[in-house]
Amino acid sequence: MQKFRLEETEIEEDGSFLYLASVVSGSGGTEEDIASRIKKANGVFVQLYPVWRNLNISKEVRIRIFNTNVKSVLLYACETWKTTNQLKRRLQIFVNKCLR
């Protein structure tokens, strides 16, 4: 951990931080950001359990709700991610698990 000095104050370099709800780190933060996004999207998915269990709501409407609520949280700021096949696979596994 590197320390900086600003006037009389010592400032320590942090390994990672949140900026506009995205994780930023020295290594780029893509893996950490995706893990954070999966946790947040899972939270939204859990909140919508009554919708998933309601048999009066059609499958098409439930998929639209999933795409607009869960996927939007999952893929927020994804255009800044350095994508690899492994990271794409992690995202697809989460989506498949939710849609099962």
N, CA, C and O atoms as a GROMACS GRO file, in nm:
protein
  400
    1MET      N    1   0.084  -0.116   0.000
    1MET     CA    2   0.000   0.000   0.000
    1MET      C    3   0.089   0.124   0.000
    1MET      O    4   0.180   0.136   0.083
    2GLN      N    5   0.064   0.212  -0.091
    2GLN     CA    6   0.146   0.331  -0.107
    2GLN      C    7   0.082   0.448  -0.032
    2GLN      O    8  -0.041   0.460  -0.027
    3LYS      N    9   0.166   0.534   0.026
    3LYS     CA   10   0.116   0.651   0.098
    3LYS      C   11   0.159   0.777   0.024
    3LYS      O   12   0.270   0.787  -0.029
    4PHE      N   13   0.067   0.874   0.023
    4PHE     CA   14   0.095   1.004  -0.037
    4PHE      C   15   0.084   1.110   0.072
    4PHE      O   16   0.020   1.089   0.175
    5ARG      N   17   0.146   1.221   0.047
    5ARG     CA   18   0.139   1.330   0.143
    5ARG      C   19   0.081   1.453   0.072
    5ARG      O   20   0.131   1.494  -0.032
    6LEU      N   21  -0.024   1.509   0.131
    6LEU     CA   22  -0.086   1.630   0.081
    6LEU      C   23  -0.082   1.732   0.192
    6LEU      O   24  -0.154   1.721   0.292
    7GLU      N   25   0.003   1.831   0.175
    7GLU     CA   26   0.033   1.930   0.280
    7GLU      C   27   0.074   1.856   0.407
    7GLU      O   28   0.180   1.794   0.408
    8GLU      N   29  -0.005   1.860   0.513
    8GLU     CA   30   0.032   1.794   0.638
    8GLU      C   31  -0.038   1.660   0.657
    8GLU      O   32  -0.018   1.594   0.759
    9THR      N   33  -0.119   1.619   0.562
    9THR     CA   34  -0.201   1.499   0.576
    9THR      C   35  -0.144   1.384   0.496
    9THR      O   36  -0.111   1.400   0.378
   10GLU      N   37  -0.132   1.268   0.560
   10GLU     CA   38  -0.090   1.147   0.488
   10GLU      C   39  -0.213   1.080   0.432
   10GLU      O   40  -0.313   1.062   0.501
   11ILE      N   41  -0.205   1.042   0.305
   11ILE     CA   42  -0.316   0.976   0.237
   11ILE      C   43  -0.268   0.839   0.194
   11ILE      O   44  -0.165   0.826   0.128
   12GLU      N   45  -0.346   0.735   0.231
   12GLU     CA   46  -0.311   0.599   0.191
   12GLU      C   47  -0.387   0.562   0.064
   12GLU      O   48  -0.503   0.598   0.046
   13GLU      N   49  -0.319   0.490  -0.023
   13GLU     CA   50  -0.382   0.441  -0.144
   13GLU      C   51  -0.470   0.323  -0.107
   13GLU      O   52  -0.426   0.231  -0.039
   14ASP      N   53  -0.594   0.326  -0.153
   14ASP     CA   54  -0.688   0.217  -0.126
   14ASP      C   55  -0.684   0.120  -0.243
   14ASP      O   56  -0.660   0.160  -0.357
   15GLY      N   57  -0.709  -0.008  -0.216
   15GLY     CA   58  -0.706  -0.109  -0.321
   15GLY      C   59  -0.817  -0.093  -0.423
   15GLY      O   60  -0.797  -0.115  -0.542
   16SER      N   61  -0.935  -0.054  -0.376
   16SER     CA   62  -1.048  -0.034  -0.466
   16SER      C   63  -1.148   0.061  -0.401
   16SER      O   64  -1.146   0.082  -0.280
   17PHE      N   65  -1.237   0.117  -0.484
   17PHE     CA   66  -1.340   0.206  -0.432
   17PHE      C   67  -1.459   0.206  -0.528
   17PHE      O   68  -1.448   0.161  -0.642
   18LEU      N   69  -1.571   0.256  -0.480
   18LEU     CA   70  -1.691   0.268  -0.562
   18LEU      C   71  -1.697   0.407  -0.623
   18LEU      O   72  -1.678   0.507  -0.553
   19TYR      N   73  -1.722   0.413  -0.752
   19TYR     CA   74  -1.742   0.539  -0.821
   19TYR      C   75  -1.862   0.524  -0.913
   19TYR      O   76  -1.860   0.441  -1.004
   20LEU      N   77  -1.965   0.603  -0.890
   20LEU     CA   78  -2.089   0.594  -0.966
   20LEU      C   79  -2.142   0.451  -0.970
   20LEU      O   80  -2.184   0.401  -1.075
   21ALA      N   81  -2.140   0.385  -0.855
   21ALA     CA   82  -2.192   0.249  -0.833
   21ALA      C   83  -2.111   0.142  -0.905
   21ALA      O   84  -2.158   0.029  -0.919
   22SER      N   85  -1.991   0.173  -0.951
   22SER     CA   86  -1.904   0.075  -1.014
   22SER      C   87  -1.776   0.064  -0.932
   22SER      O   88  -1.729   0.162  -0.875
   23VAL      N   89  -1.720  -0.056  -0.927
   23VAL     CA   90  -1.596  -0.079  -0.852
   23VAL      C   91  -1.478  -0.041  -0.940
   23VAL      O   92  -1.468  -0.084  -1.054
   24VAL      N   93  -1.388   0.039  -0.884
   24VAL     CA   94  -1.266   0.079  -0.953
   24VAL      C   95  -1.149   0.030  -0.868
   24VAL      O   96  -1.146   0.051  -0.747
   25SER      N   97  -1.053  -0.036  -0.932
   25SER     CA   98  -0.936  -0.084  -0.859
   25SER      C   99  -0.813  -0.071  -0.946
   25SER      O  100  -0.820  -0.038  -1.064
   26GLY      N  101  -0.699  -0.098  -0.885
   26GLY     CA  102  -0.573  -0.088  -0.957
   26GLY      C  103  -0.563  -0.186  -1.073
   26GLY      O  104  -0.495  -0.160  -1.172
   27SER      N  105  -0.631  -0.300  -1.061
   27SER     CA  106  -0.626  -0.401  -1.166
   27SER      C  107  -0.734  -0.379  -1.272
   27SER      O  108  -0.748  -0.461  -1.363
   28GLY      N  109  -0.808  -0.270  -1.262
   28GLY     CA  110  -0.914  -0.243  -1.358
   28GLY      C  111  -1.051  -0.258  -1.295
   28GLY      O  112  -1.143  -0.183  -1.328
   29GLY      N  113  -1.066  -0.354  -1.205
   29GLY     CA  114  -1.189  -0.369  -1.130
   29GLY      C  115  -1.300  -0.445  -1.197
   29GLY      O  116  -1.409  -0.454  -1.142
   30THR      N  117  -1.276  -0.501  -1.315
   30THR     CA  118  -1.384  -0.569  -1.386
   30THR      C  119  -1.438  -0.687  -1.307
   30THR      O  120  -1.559  -0.701  -1.292
   31GLU      N  121  -1.350  -0.773  -1.256
   31GLU     CA  122  -1.396  -0.891  -1.183
   31GLU      C  123  -1.474  -0.850  -1.058
   31GLU      O  124  -1.579  -0.907  -1.029
   32GLU      N  125  -1.421  -0.752  -0.985
   32GLU     CA  126  -1.488  -0.705  -0.864
   32GLU      C  127  -1.621  -0.640  -0.897
   32GLU      O  128  -1.720  -0.659  -0.826
   33ASP      N  129  -1.624  -0.564  -1.005
   33ASP     CA  130  -1.747  -0.496  -1.045
   33ASP      C  131  -1.854  -0.597  -1.086
   33ASP      O  132  -1.971  -0.581  -1.051
   34ILE      N  133  -1.814  -0.700  -1.159
   34ILE     CA  134  -1.911  -0.802  -1.200
   34ILE      C  135  -1.964  -0.877  -1.078
   34ILE      O  136  -2.084  -0.905  -1.071
   35ALA      N  137  -1.878  -0.910  -0.984
   35ALA     CA  138  -1.923  -0.977  -0.862
   35ALA      C  139  -2.021  -0.888  -0.786
   35ALA      O  140  -2.122  -0.936  -0.736
   36SER      N  141  -1.991  -0.759  -0.778
   36SER     CA  142  -2.080  -0.664  -0.711
   36SER      C  143  -2.213  -0.653  -0.784
   36SER      O  144  -2.318  -0.651  -0.720
   37ARG      N  145  -2.208  -0.646  -0.915
   37ARG     CA  146  -2.331  -0.635  -0.996
   37ARG      C  147  -2.417  -0.760  -0.980
   37ARG      O  148  -2.540  -0.750  -0.972
   38ILE      N  149  -2.355  -0.878  -0.976
   38ILE     CA  150  -2.431  -1.003  -0.959
   38ILE      C  151  -2.500  -1.002  -0.823
   38ILE      O  152  -2.616  -1.043  -0.813
   39LYS      N  153  -2.432  -0.956  -0.719
   39LYS     CA  154  -2.494  -0.949  -0.586
   39LYS      C  155  -2.613  -0.853  -0.586
   39LYS      O  156  -2.718  -0.884  -0.529
   40LYS      N  157  -2.596  -0.738  -0.648
   40LYS     CA  158  -2.705  -0.640  -0.653
   40LYS      C  159  -2.823  -0.691  -0.735
   40LYS      O  160  -2.939  -0.674  -0.695
   41ALA      N  161  -2.795  -0.754  -0.849
   41ALA     CA  162  -2.903  -0.808  -0.932
   41ALA      C  163  -2.974  -0.922  -0.860
   41ALA      O  164  -3.095  -0.938  -0.874
   42ASN      N  165  -2.899  -1.002  -0.785
   42ASN     CA  166  -2.960  -1.110  -0.708
   42ASN      C  167  -3.054  -1.053  -0.602
   42ASN      O  168  -3.160  -1.110  -0.576
   43GLY      N  169  -3.016  -0.942  -0.541
   43GLY     CA  170  -3.102  -0.876  -0.444
   43GLY      C  171  -3.233  -0.831  -0.507
   43GLY      O  172  -3.340  -0.847  -0.447
   44VAL      N  173  -3.226  -0.776  -0.627
   44VAL     CA  174  -3.347  -0.734  -0.698
   44VAL      C  175  -3.431  -0.857  -0.733
   44VAL      O  176  -3.553  -0.855  -0.719
   45PHE      N  177  -3.365  -0.964  -0.778
   45PHE     CA  178  -3.436  -1.087  -0.814
   45PHE      C  179  -3.512  -1.143  -0.694
   45PHE      O  180  -3.626  -1.186  -0.707
   46VAL      N  181  -3.448  -1.143  -0.577
   46VAL     CA  182  -3.510  -1.195  -0.455
   46VAL      C  183  -3.631  -1.109  -0.416
   46VAL      O  184  -3.733  -1.162  -0.373
   47GLN      N  185  -3.620  -0.977  -0.432
   47GLN     CA  186  -3.733  -0.889  -0.401
   47GLN      C  187  -3.854  -0.916  -0.489
   47GLN      O  188  -3.967  -0.889  -0.450
   48LEU      N  189  -3.829  -0.970  -0.607
   48LEU     CA  190  -3.939  -0.996  -0.701
   48LEU      C  191  -3.994  -1.139  -0.691
   48LEU      O  192  -4.068  -1.182  -0.779
   49TYR      N  193  -3.959  -1.213  -0.585
   49TYR     CA  194  -4.012  -1.349  -0.568
   49TYR      C  195  -4.164  -1.356  -0.579
   49TYR      O  196  -4.215  -1.448  -0.642
   50PRO      N  197  -4.239  -1.262  -0.520
   50PRO     CA  198  -4.386  -1.271  -0.535
   50PRO      C  199  -4.431  -1.268  -0.681
   50PRO      O  200  -4.530  -1.332  -0.718
   51VAL      N  201  -4.359  -1.193  -0.764
   51VAL     CA  202  -4.393  -1.188  -0.907
   51VAL      C  203  -4.364  -1.323  -0.972
   51VAL      O  204  -4.445  -1.371  -1.052
   52TRP      N  205  -4.249  -1.384  -0.940
   52TRP     CA  206  -4.212  -1.511  -1.003
   52TRP      C  207  -4.309  -1.623  -0.963
   52TRP      O  208  -4.335  -1.714  -1.041
   53ARG      N  209  -4.362  -1.614  -0.841
   53ARG     CA  210  -4.450  -1.720  -0.792
   53ARG      C  211  -4.596  -1.699  -0.828
   53ARG      O  212  -4.677  -1.790  -0.812
   54ASN      N  213  -4.631  -1.581  -0.877
   54ASN     CA  214  -4.769  -1.550  -0.912
   54ASN      C  215  -4.805  -1.616  -1.045
   54ASN      O  216  -4.751  -1.579  -1.149
   55LEU      N  217  -4.896  -1.711  -1.040
   55LEU     CA  218  -4.935  -1.784  -1.161
   55LEU      C  219  -5.028  -1.704  -1.251
   55LEU      O  220  -5.053  -1.744  -1.364
   56ASN      N  221  -5.081  -1.592  -1.201
   56ASN     CA  222  -5.170  -1.509  -1.282
   56ASN      C  223  -5.092  -1.419  -1.378
   56ASN      O  224  -5.150  -1.358  -1.468
   57ILE      N  225  -4.962  -1.410  -1.359
   57ILE     CA  226  -4.877  -1.329  -1.447
   57ILE      C  227  -4.816  -1.422  -1.552
   57ILE      O  228  -4.757  -1.525  -1.518
   58SER      N  229  -4.832  -1.386  -1.677
   58SER     CA  230  -4.782  -1.472  -1.785
   58SER      C  231  -4.630  -1.477  -1.786
   58SER      O  232  -4.562  -1.390  -1.732
   59LYS      N  233  -4.579  -1.581  -1.851
   59LYS     CA  234  -4.434  -1.598  -1.861
   59LYS      C  235  -4.370  -1.482  -1.937
   59LYS      O  236  -4.262  -1.436  -1.902
   60GLU      N  237  -4.437  -1.435  -2.040
   60GLU     CA  238  -4.384  -1.325  -2.119
   60GLU      C  239  -4.369  -1.198  -2.035
   60GLU      O  240  -4.269  -1.127  -2.045
   61VAL      N  241  -4.469  -1.170  -1.951
   61VAL     CA  242  -4.463  -1.051  -1.866
   61VAL      C  243  -4.353  -1.067  -1.761
   61VAL      O  244  -4.281  -0.971  -1.732
   62ARG      N  245  -4.339  -1.186  -1.705
   62ARG     CA  246  -4.233  -1.209  -1.607
   62ARG      C  247  -4.095  -1.190  -1.670
   62ARG      O  248  -4.005  -1.135  -1.606
   63ILE      N  249  -4.078  -1.235  -1.792
   63ILE     CA  250  -3.949  -1.216  -1.862
   63ILE      C  251  -3.923  -1.068  -1.887
   63ILE      O  252  -3.809  -1.022  -1.875
   64ARG      N  253  -4.026  -0.993  -1.923
   64ARG     CA  254  -4.010  -0.849  -1.943
   64ARG      C  255  -3.971  -0.780  -1.812
   64ARG      O  256  -3.886  -0.692  -1.811
   65ILE      N  257  -4.034  -0.822  -1.702
   65ILE     CA  258  -3.999  -0.766  -1.571
   65ILE      C  259  -3.855  -0.802  -1.536
   65ILE      O  260  -3.781  -0.719  -1.484
   66PHE      N  261  -3.815  -0.926  -1.565
   66PHE     CA  262  -3.676  -0.968  -1.540
   66PHE      C  263  -3.579  -0.883  -1.621
   66PHE      O  264  -3.479  -0.834  -1.567
   67ASN      N  265  -3.607  -0.865  -1.748
   67ASN     CA  266  -3.517  -0.788  -1.834
   67ASN      C  267  -3.507  -0.642  -1.791
   67ASN      O  268  -3.398  -0.584  -1.793
   68THR      N  269  -3.619  -0.582  -1.751
   68THR     CA  270  -3.617  -0.439  -1.718
   68THR      C  271  -3.566  -0.412  -1.577
   68THR      O  272  -3.513  -0.304  -1.551
   69ASN      N  273  -3.581  -0.506  -1.486
   69ASN     CA  274  -3.541  -0.481  -1.347
   69ASN      C  275  -3.410  -0.549  -1.311
   69ASN      O  276  -3.318  -0.484  -1.260
   70VAL      N  277  -3.400  -0.678  -1.334
   70VAL     CA  278  -3.283  -0.754  -1.291
   70VAL      C  279  -3.166  -0.732  -1.387
   70VAL      O  280  -3.055  -0.702  -1.344
   71LYS      N  281  -3.191  -0.749  -1.516
   71LYS     CA  282  -3.082  -0.734  -1.614
   71LYS      C  283  -3.027  -0.593  -1.619
   71LYS      O  284  -2.907  -0.574  -1.640
   72SER      N  285  -3.113  -0.494  -1.600
   72SER     CA  286  -3.064  -0.356  -1.604
   72SER      C  287  -2.968  -0.329  -1.487
   72SER      O  288  -2.870  -0.256  -1.503
   73VAL      N  289  -2.995  -0.387  -1.370
   73VAL     CA  290  -2.904  -0.374  -1.256
   73VAL      C  291  -2.776  -0.452  -1.284
   73VAL      O  292  -2.666  -0.404  -1.255
   74LEU      N  293  -2.790  -0.571  -1.340
   74LEU     CA  294  -2.675  -0.656  -1.368
   74LEU      C  295  -2.579  -0.592  -1.468
   74LEU      O  296  -2.457  -0.599  -1.450
   75LEU      N  297  -2.632  -0.531  -1.570
   75LEU     CA  298  -2.548  -0.482  -1.680
   75LEU      C  299  -2.520  -0.332  -1.675
   75LEU      O  300  -2.470  -0.275  -1.772
   76TYR      N  301  -2.550  -0.267  -1.563
   76TYR     CA  302  -2.524  -0.124  -1.549
   76TYR      C  303  -2.374  -0.098  -1.567
   76TYR      O  304  -2.291  -0.161  -1.501
   77ALA      N  305  -2.340  -0.007  -1.654
   77ALA     CA  306  -2.201   0.033  -1.684
   77ALA      C  307  -2.117  -0.080  -1.743
   77ALA      O  308  -1.994  -0.077  -1.734
   78CYS      N  309  -2.181  -0.178  -1.805
   78CYS     CA  310  -2.106  -0.290  -1.862
   78CYS      C  311  -2.021  -0.249  -1.981
   78CYS      O  312  -1.929  -0.322  -2.019
   79GLU      N  313  -2.049  -0.135  -2.041
   79GLU     CA  314  -1.969  -0.091  -2.155
   79GLU      C  315  -1.827  -0.055  -2.114
   79GLU      O  316  -1.740  -0.041  -2.201
   80THR      N  317  -1.802  -0.040  -1.985
   80THR     CA  318  -1.666  -0.009  -1.939
   80THR      C  319  -1.588  -0.134  -1.900
   80THR      O  320  -1.470  -0.125  -1.867
   81TRP      N  321  -1.652  -0.250  -1.903
   81TRP     CA  322  -1.587  -0.374  -1.860
   81TRP      C  323  -1.495  -0.428  -1.968
   81TRP      O  324  -1.525  -0.418  -2.087
   82LYS      N  325  -1.384  -0.484  -1.926
   82LYS     CA  326  -1.296  -0.560  -2.015
   82LYS      C  327  -1.352  -0.702  -2.015
   82LYS      O  328  -1.337  -0.774  -1.916
   83THR      N  329  -1.415  -0.741  -2.123
   83THR     CA  330  -1.484  -0.870  -2.124
   83THR      C  331  -1.392  -0.984  -2.167
   83THR      O  332  -1.311  -0.971  -2.258
   84THR      N  333  -1.407  -1.093  -2.098
   84THR     CA  334  -1.339  -1.217  -2.133
   84THR      C  335  -1.445  -1.326  -2.138
   84THR      O  336  -1.557  -1.306  -2.090
   85ASN      N  337  -1.411  -1.438  -2.194
   85ASN     CA  338  -1.506  -1.548  -2.201
   85ASN      C  339  -1.548  -1.595  -2.062
   85ASN      O  340  -1.664  -1.630  -2.041
   86GLN      N  341  -1.455  -1.595  -1.968
   86GLN     CA  342  -1.486  -1.638  -1.832
   86GLN      C  343  -1.587  -1.543  -1.767
   86GLN      O  344  -1.680  -1.588  -1.699
   87LEU      N  345  -1.570  -1.413  -1.786
   87LEU     CA  346  -1.663  -1.317  -1.728
   87LEU      C  347  -1.800  -1.325  -1.795
   87LEU      O  348  -1.902  -1.314  -1.728
   88LYS      N  349  -1.801  -1.343  -1.926
   88LYS     CA  350  -1.928  -1.361  -1.996
   88LYS      C  351  -2.001  -1.485  -1.945
   88LYS      O  352  -2.123  -1.484  -1.928
   89ARG      N  353  -1.925  -1.590  -1.919
   89ARG     CA  354  -1.982  -1.714  -1.868
   89ARG      C  355  -2.044  -1.693  -1.729
   89ARG      O  356  -2.152  -1.744  -1.701
   90ARG      N  357  -1.976  -1.616  -1.643
   90ARG     CA  358  -2.030  -1.587  -1.509
   90ARG      C  359  -2.163  -1.515  -1.517
   90ARG      O  360  -2.257  -1.547  -1.444
   91LEU      N  361  -2.171  -1.416  -1.608
   91LEU     CA  362  -2.296  -1.343  -1.625
   91LEU      C  363  -2.406  -1.434  -1.679
   91LEU      O  364  -2.520  -1.429  -1.632
   92GLN      N  365  -2.373  -1.518  -1.776
   92GLN     CA  366  -2.472  -1.608  -1.834
   92GLN      C  367  -2.519  -1.712  -1.733
   92GLN      O  368  -2.637  -1.748  -1.732
   93ILE      N  369  -2.431  -1.759  -1.648
   93ILE     CA  370  -2.469  -1.855  -1.544
   93ILE      C  371  -2.570  -1.791  -1.449
   93ILE      O  372  -2.668  -1.854  -1.412
   94PHE      N  373  -2.545  -1.665  -1.411
   94PHE     CA  374  -2.640  -1.596  -1.323
   94PHE      C  375  -2.777  -1.583  -1.390
   94PHE      O  376  -2.879  -1.612  -1.328
   95VAL      N  377  -2.779  -1.538  -1.515
   95VAL     CA  378  -2.907  -1.522  -1.587
   95VAL      C  379  -2.979  -1.656  -1.598
   95VAL      O  380  -3.099  -1.663  -1.574
   96ASN      N  381  -2.906  -1.762  -1.634
   96ASN     CA  382  -2.968  -1.895  -1.647
   96ASN      C  383  -3.025  -1.943  -1.515
   96ASN      O  384  -3.133  -2.001  -1.511
   97LYS      N  385  -2.951  -1.918  -1.406
   97LYS     CA  386  -2.998  -1.959  -1.273
   97LYS      C  387  -3.127  -1.888  -1.238
   97LYS      O  388  -3.219  -1.949  -1.183
   98CYS      N  389  -3.135  -1.761  -1.269
   98CYS     CA  390  -3.258  -1.684  -1.240
   98CYS      C  391  -3.376  -1.732  -1.324
   98CYS      O  392  -3.488  -1.742  -1.274
   99LEU      N  393  -3.351  -1.762  -1.449
   99LEU     CA  394  -3.461  -1.798  -1.540
   99LEU      C  395  -3.507  -1.943  -1.525
   99LEU      O  396  -3.610  -1.981  -1.582
  100ARG      N  397  -3.433  -2.023  -1.451
  100ARG     CA  398  -3.475  -2.161  -1.430
  100ARG      C  399  -3.603  -2.172  -1.358
  100ARG      O  400  -3.650  -2.283  -1.333
   0.00000   0.00000   0.00000
